[in-house]
Amino acid sequence: MSEFHGLAVHAAGAHLLPYKYDPGELLADEVEIKISHCGVCHSDIHLIDNDWGFSKYPFIPGHEVVGTVVGVGSDVKSHTVGQRVGVGWQSDSCGICEWCRQGDEHLCAKAQPTCVGRNGGYADRIRVNWRFAITIPDALESEGVAPLLCGGITVYSPLRNHGVRPSSRVGVIGIGGLGHMGLQFAKAFGAEVTAFSTSKDKEAEARELGAHQFVNTRDTGALKKVAGSFDFLLSTVSADQDWQGYVNALRPKGMMCVVGVPPSPIQLQAFALLGQQKAVSGSPTGSPRDLYEMLDVAARHGVKAITERYAMAKANDAVAKVKKNQVRYRAVLAN
């Protein structure tokens, strides 16, 4: 019998407490990973608090996992013991539906999240289907790469799959845990990049991360000044915004993609969309294919999360700071 040790939540909103469980036999298509680092994502907070209504307790949160393969199932040909791998939001999919067949496993109806209905990465070990254990390039440090596995792919995937290129004018709305990585990737795509933030004090850092322009959205009329300017807007914020103002800031055929979840419904005038063929879309995480590509791009372009490190045993402190939005920009737990 092997025992995994982690930190689990036993009721909605409760503190993390030491927890051990027996994962059973290693399945033929699984790898077992000894965890070195795990990012603390805002989604973990929502799951701990049962904000989405489907958390089952007790469970171990965590889905930005970096570690070393220590066990390989009998059907796994692609991974070897000692390899450094990462696991993001997803740990399995059916493998045979039309979405899995075309490399969009994250859209599979039977997609298995890493820490929903199973135990995640605030632990010493984890097991996942080998297809979702992504090999990490040597050039990337484990601490800086952990948040890329969920936060990073959440901003990379829409930039890539909506065809952002050097001719694109891109705006990133909100310069926080997601946005600070969005700026770096938009710059790597060669786009002209504008940062939108309510925090004037983030301007210097936003420019260092890749922004060519900075718009302080607390300034009255700031959005009106940039009307008709952008091909692509990426909204990473979880607060209500002047959505109509942002749609007006798009050029003809422009798109606003929402990856942060604001509390209220997004209200827009239909005429503002159809007059110039504008669009609003959403994007979840990304496929294994996109994760491999993103890590390769990150390694070549020096993209990494700005992190604050906590010992795994201090996970409650990290969760409390993330809840209060006091981390710049991502908390990472280290074993």
C-alpha positions in Angstrom: 0.0 0.0 0.0 1.3 3.5 -0.9 0.2 6.5 1.0 0.0 10.0 -0.4 0.3 12.9 2.0 -1.3 16.3 1.4 -3.3 19.2 2.8 -7.1 18.8 2.4 -10.2 20.9 3.0 -12.9 19.0 5.0 -15.7 21.6 4.5 -16.5 24.7 2.5 -14.2 27.5 3.4 -12.3 25.5 6.0 -8.6 25.5 6.7 -6.3 23.0 5.0 -5.4 20.1 7.3 -2.9 17.3 6.9 -4.5 14.4 5.1 -3.3 11.0 3.8 -5.0 8.7 1.3 -4.2 5.4 -0.5 -4.4 6.0 -4.3 -4.7 2.3 -5.0 -2.9 0.5 -7.9 -1.1 2.6 -10.5 -3.3 2.3 -13.6 -1.8 1.2 -17.0 -2.1 4.7 -18.5 -1.0 6.7 -15.5 2.2 8.3 -14.3 3.0 9.0 -10.6 4.7 12.3 -9.9 6.7 13.4 -6.9 5.6 17.0 -6.5 8.3 19.7 -6.0 6.1 22.8 -6.6 2.4 23.7 -6.9 0.9 27.1 -7.8 -2.0 28.6 -5.9 -4.6 29.5 -8.5 -7.8 31.6 -7.8 -9.7 28.5 -9.0 -8.4 26.7 -5.9 -10.0 29.3 -3.7 -13.3 28.9 -5.5 -13.1 25.1 -5.0 -12.1 25.4 -1.3 -15.1 27.7 -0.7 -17.4 25.7 -3.0 -18.3 28.9 -5.0 -19.1 26.8 -8.0 -21.3 24.3 -6.1 -19.6 21.1 -7.1 -16.8 20.7 -4.6 -16.8 17.4 -2.7 -15.0 17.1 0.7 -12.5 16.2 1.9 -10.3 17.0 -1.1 -6.7 18.2 -1.8 -6.7 21.4 -4.0 -3.9 22.3 -6.4 -3.7 22.1 -10.3 -0.4 23.9 -11.2 1.9 21.0 -10.4 5.6 20.5 -11.2 7.5 17.4 -10.2 9.4 14.3 -11.2 8.0 11.1 -12.6 8.5 8.3 -10.1 6.2 5.7 -11.4 5.1 4.7 -14.9 2.0 2.6 -15.9 2.5 -0.5 -18.2 0.9 1.3 -21.2 3.0 4.5 -20.9 5.6 4.7 -23.6 6.4 8.5 -23.6 7.5 9.1 -20.0 10.4 7.7 -18.0 11.3 7.8 -14.3 13.2 11.0 -13.4 11.6 13.2 -16.1 10.4 16.6 -14.9 6.8 17.2 -15.9 3.9 19.6 -15.2 0.2 19.1 -14.8 -2.4 21.8 -15.2 -6.2 22.1 -14.7 -6.8 18.8 -16.5 -5.7 15.2 -15.6 -7.6 13.1 -18.1 -10.1 13.0 -20.9 -12.0 10.2 -22.8 -9.4 10.2 -25.7 -12.0 9.1 -28.3 -14.6 11.9 -28.8 -14.4 14.3 -31.7 -12.7 17.0 -29.5 -10.1 14.6 -28.2 -9.4 13.3 -31.7 -8.7 16.8 -33.0 -6.4 17.7 -30.1 -9.0 19.8 -28.1 -9.0 17.5 -25.1 -9.9 20.4 -22.8 -13.3 20.5 -24.5 -14.1 16.8 -23.9 -17.4 16.3 -22.1 -15.7 13.7 -19.9 -12.6 16.0 -19.2 -11.3 15.2 -15.7 -10.1 18.2 -13.7 -7.0 17.6 -11.6 -8.6 18.5 -8.3 -12.4 18.2 -8.8 -13.7 14.8 -7.7 -10.1 13.7 -7.0 -7.1 14.9 -5.0 -4.8 17.6 -6.4 -1.3 19.0 -6.0 -1.1 20.5 -2.4 0.6 17.1 -1.6 3.8 15.1 -2.0 2.6 13.0 -4.9 -0.1 12.9 -7.6 -1.2 10.5 -10.4 -2.6 11.6 -13.8 -3.1 10.1 -17.2 0.3 10.3 -19.0 -1.1 12.5 -21.8 -1.6 15.3 -19.3 1.9 15.2 -17.8 3.6 17.8 -19.9 7.4 17.6 -20.2 9.1 20.8 -19.1 12.0 22.3 -21.1 15.3 22.4 -19.1 15.5 26.2 -19.5 12.5 26.8 -17.3 12.7 27.0 -13.5 10.1 24.9 -11.6 8.8 27.8 -9.5 8.3 30.2 -12.4 6.7 27.5 -14.6 4.1 26.2 -12.1 1.7 29.1 -12.6 2.1 28.8 -16.4 0.3 25.4 -16.3 -3.1 27.0 -15.6 -2.8 30.8 -15.5 -0.3 30.9 -18.3 -2.2 28.6 -20.7 -5.4 30.5 -19.9 -3.9 33.6 -21.5 -1.7 31.8 -24.1 -4.4 29.7 -25.6 -6.7 32.5 -26.8 -3.8 34.6 -28.1 -2.7 31.6 -30.2 -6.0 30.2 -31.3 -7.5 33.6 -32.3 -4.5 34.2 -34.5 -2.6 37.1 -32.7 0.4 38.0 -34.8 2.9 40.9 -35.3 0.4 43.1 -37.0 -2.1 42.7 -34.1 -2.9 45.5 -31.7 -3.6 43.7 -28.4 -5.0 45.0 -25.1 -4.7 43.1 -21.8 -7.3 44.1 -19.3 -6.2 43.7 -15.7 -2.5 43.3 -14.7 -2.7 40.6 -12.0 -2.0 36.9 -11.8 -3.2 36.3 -15.4 -2.6 39.6 -17.0 1.1 39.9 -16.1 1.7 36.6 -18.1 -0.7 37.8 -20.8 1.5 40.9 -21.4 4.6 38.7 -21.8 3.0 36.3 -24.2 1.4 39.0 -26.3 4.8 40.6 -26.6 6.3 37.2 -27.6 3.7 37.0 -30.4 5.2 40.3 -31.7 2.0 42.3 -31.2 1.7 45.9 -30.1 0.6 45.6 -26.5 -1.5 47.9 -24.3 -2.0 47.3 -20.6 -5.3 48.3 -19.0 -5.3 48.7 -15.2 -7.0 50.5 -12.3 -3.6 50.6 -10.5 -1.4 53.5 -11.8 1.5 52.1 -9.7 1.7 49.0 -12.1 2.7 51.1 -15.1 6.5 50.7 -14.9 6.2 47.0 -14.3 3.6 46.5 -17.1 6.0 48.2 -19.5 8.9 45.9 -18.3 6.7 42.9 -18.9 6.0 43.9 -22.5 3.4 46.7 -22.6 4.1 49.5 -25.2 1.2 51.6 -23.8 -0.6 51.8 -20.4 -4.2 53.0 -19.9 -5.2 53.9 -16.3 -8.9 53.0 -16.4 -9.6 55.1 -13.4 -9.1 58.1 -15.5 -12.5 59.5 -16.8 -12.6 59.2 -20.6 -9.6 56.9 -20.8 -11.5 54.2 -22.7 -13.1 56.8 -25.0 -9.6 58.0 -26.1 -8.7 54.5 -27.4 -12.0 53.8 -29.3 -11.5 51.8 -32.5 -7.9 50.9 -31.5 -7.6 47.1 -30.9 -7.8 43.9 -32.9 -7.9 41.7 -29.7 -8.7 42.4 -26.1 -8.0 39.8 -23.4 -10.0 40.4 -20.2 -8.4 38.7 -17.2 -10.3 40.6 -14.5 -12.9 39.1 -12.1 -14.6 42.5 -11.5 -17.4 44.2 -13.4 -16.1 46.6 -16.2 -17.3 49.1 -18.7 -17.8 46.3 -21.2 -19.5 48.6 -23.8 -16.4 50.9 -23.6 -14.1 47.9 -24.3 -16.2 46.7 -27.3 -16.1 50.3 -28.6 -12.3 50.1 -28.3 -12.2 47.3 -30.8 -11.4 47.8 -34.5 -13.6 46.3 -37.2 -13.6 42.5 -36.9 -12.0 42.9 -33.4 -12.6 40.4 -30.7 -12.8 40.7 -26.9 -12.0 37.4 -25.2 -13.1 36.9 -21.6 -10.9 34.6 -19.3 -11.7 36.2 -15.9 -15.1 35.7 -14.4 -16.9 38.9 -13.4 -19.7 38.7 -10.8 -22.5 40.2 -13.0 -23.7 39.3 -16.5 -21.9 41.1 -19.3 -24.4 43.5 -21.0 -23.8 44.8 -24.5 -25.7 46.5 -27.2 -26.1 44.1 -30.1 -25.6 47.0 -32.6 -22.1 47.6 -31.3 -21.2 44.1 -32.4 -22.9 43.8 -35.7 -22.1 47.2 -37.1 -18.4 46.4 -37.5 -18.4 42.6 -37.2 -17.0 42.6 -33.6 -17.1 39.5 -31.4 -17.0 38.5 -27.7 -15.7 35.1 -26.8 -14.6 33.0 -23.9 -11.7 30.6 -23.4 -11.0 28.0 -20.7 -7.5 26.5 -20.2 -5.9 24.7 -23.2 -5.1 21.4 -24.7 -1.9 19.3 -24.0 -0.8 20.4 -27.5 -1.0 24.0 -26.6 0.6 23.4 -23.2 3.7 21.8 -24.9 3.8 24.7 -27.4 3.4 27.4 -24.6 6.3 26.0 -22.5 8.5 25.9 -25.6 7.6 29.6 -26.3 8.1 30.5 -22.7 11.6 28.8 -22.7 12.6 30.6 -25.9 11.2 34.0 -25.0 12.0 34.1 -21.2 8.4 34.1 -20.1 7.8 33.3 -16.5 5.4 34.0 -13.7 6.5 36.5 -11.0 6.1 34.5 -7.8 6.0 34.5 -4.1 7.2 31.2 -2.6 5.7 29.4 0.5 6.6 26.1 2.1 3.9 23.5 1.3 3.2 23.4 5.1 2.3 27.1 5.0 -0.4 26.6 2.3 -3.0 28.3 4.5 -1.0 31.5 4.6 -0.7 31.5 0.8 -4.4 30.8 0.3 -5.3 33.7 2.7 -3.1 36.1 0.8 -4.4 35.0 -2.6 -8.0 35.5 -1.3 -7.2 39.1 -0.3 -5.5 39.7 -3.7 -2.2 40.6 -1.9 0.1 38.4 -3.9 2.2 39.9 -6.8 1.6 38.0 -8.8 1.3 34.2 -8.1 1.9 32.2 -5.0 3.8 28.9 -5.3 4.0 26.2 -2.7 7.3 24.3 -2.5 7.9 20.8 -1.0 
